[in-house]
Amino acid sequence: MNASDRAESGRGGRLRVLWSFARPHVGKLLLALLLALVASALSLATPMVTKWVLDSLNASASLAAPVAALLVLLVAGGLIWTWQWILLGTLGERVVLAARESMVRRFFRAKVLTVTGRPTGELVTRVTSDTVLLREAATSSVIGLINGTIMLVGTLLLMGVLDLVLLGITTASVLVVAVLFAVLMPAIAKAQEQAQEHVGRLGGVLEGALRAIRTVKVSRAEDRQAERIIADARASAQHSIRAVRREAIAWTIAWSGIQLAIILILAVGAWRVSAGQLEVSSLIAFLLYAFGLMDPITELSRNVTALQTGVAAAGRIREVSELAPEISADPRPIAAAVTRETPVLELRGVAAAYGPDAEPVVRGVDLVIPRRGHTAIVGPTGAGKTTLFSLVLRFLEPQEGQLFLDGRPYPELSHDQVRSRLAYVEQETPIVPGTVRDNLLFTHPDATDDELRAALRAVRLADKIESLPAGLDTPLASASVSGGERQRIALARAILRTPDVLLLDEATAQVDGRTEAAIHDCIRDRADNAAVVTIAHRLSTVLDADNIVVLDAGRIRAQGRHADLLATDGLYRELVEALRIAGTREPATKAG
């Protein structure tokens, strides 16, 4: 496919996106078009009724009928324009709502890697800014184009009824304006599209920088980071200014052309009136049409610009619609015939990579997670530890091998069925905007207050939360809740209703001694009743583990207890020695 074919395909895809949002409202759009045409017809009738007034005045006839007709046109036109305005405005907001709803749902149904592979701020811009640009294009722009075209053609036809000579002067002016806009409008649309692209990039970089504001300040990078973000703002402004300049030139020439046409119409029309070839009333009606000629031209150009901008926004929204969704098997009842000896999780010959052409990050992994006990995964950076969690949580699908839950292959289970059996605490422990209660209820919204307090007691946080002025309803943005306490809130959320498998991604990496002790106690308690799997860079987290899995270069090189691995595996000894914790703590005796 050559470049022109790709461009044509891209335009077709963008128009399909526009149509997908307009299609549910076709009936109301047709009504709005009908209203616009009726209102335009009333506007076109006004100069002719004005001519009637002048002819009646010249003939000393009654003015009651023509004046009444003018009043009817005024009132009816006002009512119809108001109705159409409200109708299109309401439709526009519904289109924006539908686009935003579609994208938000797509974000949360898409594969994790397709979402995390894009700047968050850029995705937010798609929902907030691009949907507004889509509104005009999907609703009023097409109606405006049709109505503006009919208004322009109707005006010219009625001018022809009044005087063909003056129509020739007007038509020449309109053709000059049309050629001008045909030349300038594509460049204007391109500049506006480039400006919006830079706004999207600005949002992505700014969002990331604000998340890392502490690092930015400590690195004394405020000015450098600001300049990087402002560079996109400047680029956006430059493209917008370029578009404004071209619009100004286009409209100045257009306005000047129409004004010149009016002067010529007045001069030629006055000559024809003096020669007895044209009535004064016809000249005045013709001038009224000429003065109103800019209205359909303005409407046409404005709606062409809106449509082009909306098509560009539709292209960016289309990128969101192309985010690959998670595809699950049809939910089936999970068999209850599972013995205590059946592993809750099992990986058999699993290999996985972060792309079809990428090198495998893990390969040949065979791992059994028993129904109870603590399994710790350790290894150097880049060994594939987090990738194993991504496989278990179905953020990533294996290229080879299979995963099993209670002996059933993952492909036979839906994503919800798998994740309903798991609980996960990320290393960064992100919190949900809202209160302590909102965060604890995030996974199980039907949990009772007693269950919430039991989970908080398990992580030694019940007294602290109770001491807060609003208790469970304290906003987590409050400075009264420390980072370590937030991490324990995340852990409490995970254990609110004992999951079959608790996955902890280095839950003690950035906490103090008291928080670490609380997390260790929680791990030991949960491991007596369910499976706990931890990823650890601090080996103090896993000294009590029932089974330690040493991962290196994507493969499992050894498994066993701490003492056994110290004696048999060189890499494990190196990890322990590097952290200077060998022998500082004896493994506790497990109960049961």
Secondary structure, 3 states (H helix, E strand, C coil): CCHHHHHHHHHHHHHHHHHHHHHHHHHHHHHHHHHHHHHHHHHHHHHHHHHHHHHHHHCCCCCHHHHHHHHHHHHHHHHHHHHHHHHHHHHHHHHHHHHHHHHHHHHHHECHHHHHCCCHHHHHHHHHHHHHHHHHHHCHHHHHHHHHHHHHHHHHHHHHHHCHHHHHHHHHHHHHHHHHHHHHHHHHHHHHHHHHHHHHHHHHHHHHHHHCHHHHHHCCCHHHHHHHHHHHHHHHHHHHHHHHHHHHHHHHHHHHHHHHHHHHHHHHHHHHHHCCCCCHHHHHHHHHHHHCCHHHHHHHHHHHHHHHHHHHHHHHHHHHHCCCECCCCCCCCCCCCCCCCCCCEEEEEEEECCCCCCCCCEEEEEEEECCCEEEEEECCCCCCHHHHHHHHCCCCCCCEEEEEECCEEHHHCCHHHHHCCEEEECCCCCCCCCEHHHHHCCCCCCCCHHHHHHHHHHCCCHHHHHHCCCHHHCECCCCCCCHHHHHHHHHHHHCCCCCCEEEEECCCCCCCHHHHHHHHHHHHHHHCCCEEEEECCCHHHCCCCCEEEEEECCEEEEEECHHHHHHHCHHHHHHHHHHCCCCCCCCCCCCC
